[in-house]
Amino acid sequence: MSLLTVGTMAYDAIETPFGKTDRILGGAATYIALSASYHMSKSNIVSVVGEDFKQSHLNLLKSKGVDLEGVQVIKNGKTFFWSGKYDLDMNTRDTIDTQLNVLAEFNPILPEVYKDAQYLMLGNLMPSIQQRVLDQLPQRPKLVVLDTMNFWMDNFWEDLIEALKGVDVLTINDEEARQLSGEYSLVEGAKKIMAMGPKFLIIKKGEHGALLFHEDQIFSAPALPLEQVFDPTGAGDTFAGGFIGYLAKTDNISFENMKRAVIWGSVMASFTVEKFGTERIAELTNNDINERLKKFMSLVNVDI
Ligand code: AMP
């Protein structure tokens, strides 16, 4: 099944208790596409970069079967830049800087060949742009997943509420779920958020795993306890890529299959945090992934 991902392609500067980086490859769409590529040998991406975006980074995505016809390269423009710093516990981070650059004027134009997308991943991006991509599809995809973050809640609340009306699955973290719903209880909050549009809600809780909500059903997946978490950047996007990649490959959007997809999302995210940026997710082999999936299964398997 065809998968279309929309989101930022970025340069990030990251500081964790283990070190500091200067302008490394990042962006929501980058992580999603790399992660989904282990399920989908081909996928499409809509994004924007500046002239400073390195050819080697475009080549990396191409080598993973990601079609880049939908990526606009803006002459004399600068790529979206984000910098963040993590606390010692690695669960909380402060955004130091967000420079929209080419994203501020981005008008997404879908190549004709992308328009039959069956699975649409609206990665973290300005909500009005996410909406414009959905509006350009002549037929509604089988599944629309939207990821967002507090930045858009703080600055583009109305646009986000409008975009949520048209999505099937929303993925956000626990802090964002509380901000969006105004509820401290995630269960109460989930009900309120699902009333805003999404039929399914995934709340990511970092090292504490993820919750999947649908109507009155809840599924909980742990995160794999790792010896060392080096850099959590992109874990949420990598999760989203593993989640939608699995659903698109199996072409089954039942709640049961979404549970499996949540496990796949968690498996993929567990790699990203092991090294800075996209380094780990870009180098994985199928063997690494299968071994990690086995570990995950033994973590949750119990006979009572
Ligand atoms: P995550 O850790 O999964 O939330 O994703 C981190 C990635 O999101 C980084 O690579 C950033 O470039 C990107 N990012 C940070 N802020 C934003 C934003 N406001 N909109 C879209 N992408 C962002």
Residues whose N, C-alpha, C, O or C-beta is under 5 A from the ligand:
A	BS01	AMP	T8 A10 D12 G26 G27 A28 W82 N124 L125 F151 P232 T233 G234 A235 G236 D237
